[in-house]
């Protein structure tokens, strides 16, 4: 949802790449029907989006990383991600 809302705010500017990923995400899951409906009401279509876990390459490419909680940006999660690589 956040990825598509960010794209909407960028008004289609393709010079900025927006990606969404999760610390505990399972690759390939579809958005919930409720999320699809809520986003449709806001003029966004997320029906083709699929979940993906964050990886070291995504972190390396990023200029900015936005998180949902303080825990997501903790050293513990960064260390955990690095140990998976």
Protein Blocks (a to p, Z undefined) as FASTA:
>chain_A
ZZmmmmmmnnopakbccddddfklcehiacdfklmmmmmmnopafklgccddddfklmmm
pmbdcdfbfklmpmklmmmmmmmZZ
